[in-house]
């Protein structure tokens, strides 16, 4: 399986990104508008940035769609390279001292957002410290088995989203271990609460702030970004202390929103983030 993914990512990352940049210069927006993911991307951007004119949304959606394709390439790249290679490709670690300091306190909760490739980010984190983290099954069984095994390298453990998985993470934290989770997806019912995200009611994943409040363990926001002059950058950010309060989910959303606003095109907007509205709400993704 690794060989297959390797053949799809023969180009070095910078060269592959350059190719995507050139290709997208010649793709008109009117062609992209026929693609479902592009439609969702533009809809989400129109919610997040209502001040933008339609043509501005088109351009931002096009740029974001291009970056999403780049992040898919990053994922395949991460699935087919060694941890040493991922470490080499991660050219800068911003606020690394926050991540390193947690080793002294023991126990750490890392919540992430889908800025570029989650798997690329996880490969770097796993290379530094083992963790017990949530895992959402991939529909294709061979790929699912391969990715799960890959993510469990370096003595890491993947647990499925659900009550059993949450219990495993709590046990890991009690033993002063680390846990990582993407907190910007729409959770299963019962695992989230409604909180504002870009001034819009959004059913939000509440596990990370709930764990922080109950365990009193350190919590960090982590995300991957890309600088054309530097390369891939791993970022760590300490959220407001209010994340340990009852309003922790809102604080988490606010922290993620701040990051997204720095470089909106790097965020993966093709998910139906606002699909689970309060009772009586209209499906905003239907025309």
Buried (B, 14 or more C-beta within 10 A) or exposed (E): BEEEBBEEBEEEBEEBBEEBEEEBEEEEBEEBEEEEBBBBBBBBBBBBBEEBEEEEBBEBBBBBBBBBBBBBBBBBBBBBBEBEEBBEBBEEBEBEEBBEBBEEEEBBBBBBBBBBBBBBBBBBBBBBBBBBBBBEEEEEEEBBEBBBEBBBEBEBBBBEBEEEBBEBBBEBBEEEBBBBBBBBBBBEEEBBBBBBBBEBBBBBBBBBBBBBBEBEBBBBBBBBBBEEEEBBBBBBBBBEEBBBEEBBBBBBBBBBBEBBEEBBBBBBBBBBBBBBBEEEEEEBBEE
